[in-house]
């Protein structure tokens, strides 16, 4: 018996009834009935890079991994079947990946719908840097790479979500000590703007990653000072 999931694009709210209807239509199609769309291909490629597809195994053997059957790409959708003993970390990765690619994730076992920010109406997180780079819905690797490039020449990075943001500046241009970082975050109104100074780049990465994933535990790591703007 398998544990199934399906992912497909959505730009507006998806009800459980809508998701169930879409899933049943997709599941009734034969593999290859619709040409694979670019978003499904990108999602499938990144997912199977982490957890290889059964087709990569010799003969009829399944590789060590979560899949109980071949993943199916139908149009812009991807259908997945896992064993019931699949670790929660795999499912959480699939959910994070679907959100990053702007896909709805549907769980037909209980009818749960996990919508990406665009379908929820939430502002999409955007990571921008002094060097001109800009990434929507950045993942942990994107954040680590952007913050790893902070230097005297490329001295700031900002991750914003509507009127909330977190930003880091490097060195004297950020009005801090050479080799240190100024870390700031704002929660809407100007009087909710806070700042601290940090020597460890890894702590900056954890703060940005927590902000991106709505995990507020990063706030407790620092001694914040309110800024009067």
N, C-alpha and C positions, 0 to 999 in steps of 0.2 A: 504494500500500500504506500502511495506516495503523498508527499506534501507539495502542493502546487502553488505557483505564483505566476503572475503575468504583469508585464509592463508595457505601456503605450503612451504616446504624447497626449497632453491635454493643456489647453490654455485658459480654461474656465472651470468652475466648480463641477465636480462629478459626484452624483449621488450613488448610494449603494445599489439602487435599482438600475441606474444607467450602467454602472460598472459590471454588474452581473450580466446584463443583456449583451454588452460588448464582449465580455469574456466568453460567453456561450457561442456567440457568432464566430469568434476567433478560433475557439477549440474545435468547431465543426469543420473548419477549412483544412484541406490537405496541405502538407508541407510544400512550399513552392507555389501555392495557389496565387499568391500576390508577390510581385517583385520586392525584394528586401529594400527598405528605406534606409537613408543614411543615418538617421538617429538610432534605429534599431541595430544597425551594423556597428556603430560606434559603441553602444552599450554592450552588445554581445562581445565585441573584441576586448574591451576592458575587463568584463566579467570573466571571460574564459582565460585571460592572461593571468588572473589571480587563481581561478579554479578551472583547470582545463576541461574541455568538453569531452564526452565519451568517445567521440569520433577520433580523438587523438590517441586512443589506445590500440594496441595490436589485436587483430582478430575480433572476437566478440567480447573481449574483456572490457570491463569498465575500469578507468583509472581510479586511483585512490582519490576520493573527493566526494562532494555532496550530491552529485547528480545520480538519479535513478533511471534517467532516460536522456536521450539526446535533446538539447535545447532546440526549440523551433522558432525561427524568425518568419513572421508572416506580415508582410508590409512593414509598417513602423512598429510592430509589436513583437515582443519576445515572450515565449511561453517556457516556463521552467518547472521541472519536477525533481524533487529531492526526497531523500529518505527521511522518515520521521525522527530518526536519531541525529539529524543534522544539527551541529552546534548553533546556538543563537548568534554567535559572531558572524556566521555566514549570512544569515538572514539580515542582520543589521548592516552588513556590507552591501547586500543587494539593495536594501532600502536607501542607504546613503547614495549609492551609485545612481539609482533611479531618480532621486531628487536632483542630483548634480546634472543629469542629462535632461531634466525637465519632463520626466515621465511619471505618470500615475503608476503606483504599484498596487495590485489587487490581490487579495488573499481569498480565494473562493471557499476555503474551509469555513470561515466565519463571516464572509462578506465584508471584511474590513477594506477600506480604501485609504491609501496613503498618498496624498496629493503633493505635487511639487509647489514651491512658493507661488509661481505664476497662476496656478489653478486655485490656490487658497486666497489669492488677493494680497498676499504678503509682499512687501518690497523684496526684490531680489538682491542678495548681498553682492557687492561689487568691490573687487580688490584693485586699487590703482597705486602706481608707484611713480616716483620722480622721473624715472627713465621713460615714461609714457606708456608703459604696459597697462592693460586693463583686462581683468578676467571676471566674468559673471559666475556666480555659484562656485567659488574656488574650493577645491578639496584641500586636505591636509598637506599633500605634496606641493600643490600650487603655493600655499601660504609659506611653507618652509623655504621654497625656492626664492620667492619674492623677498622675504626677510633676510635670506642668506646673501642677497645681492646688495643690501644696504651698505653704503660706504660714504666717504666724504663727497664723492661726486653724485651718487644716487642716494640721497640722504633721507628720504622719507617714503613711507607707504601708508595707505589709508584703506580700511575696510569699512564700508558704510552700508547701512540698511535703513533707508528712509532718513528719518531725523536722528537716528542713533548711529554712532560710528566709533571705531577705535583706530588710533593712528600711532605710529612710531617714527621718531626722528633720531638720526645718528649724529653724535658729536656736537661740535660747537655751533653748527648751523641750527641745531634744535635747542640751543641755549642750555646745553648740558656739558659735562666734562668730555674731553677727548677719549674716544673708545667706548663711551657709555651711550645709553639710549634714553630718550624721553618718551614715555608711554602715556598717552592721553585717551580718555574716552568720554563721550557725551551721551547723555540720556535724554534727548529731546530738547528741553528748554536750556537756554544759556547758563542758568544757575546750577545746572546739573552737569558741569564740565569739570573733570578731575584729571590730575597729572601726578606722575611719579617718575623717578629716575632709576634705571636698572642697568647693571653691568653685564648680565648674562643674557645672550641672545636667545637661548633656549626658552627662557621664561617669557620672552616676547612672543615667540612662536606659539607657546601654550595658550597665552592670552588671546591671540588672534584666532586660533583654532577653536577655543571655547566660545568666543563671540560668534563665529561662523555657524557653530552647531547649537547655539542657544543654551550652552552649558555655562551657567553663571558662576561656577565654583572658582574660576580664574580671578574674580574680583577680590577674593579673600587673601590672595597671595601677596598683595601689595599694600604699602602704606600710602594711601591716596591723600592728596591735598586738593581742596576745592579751588578752582581758578575763578577769579573775578573778571569777567569779560565785559 
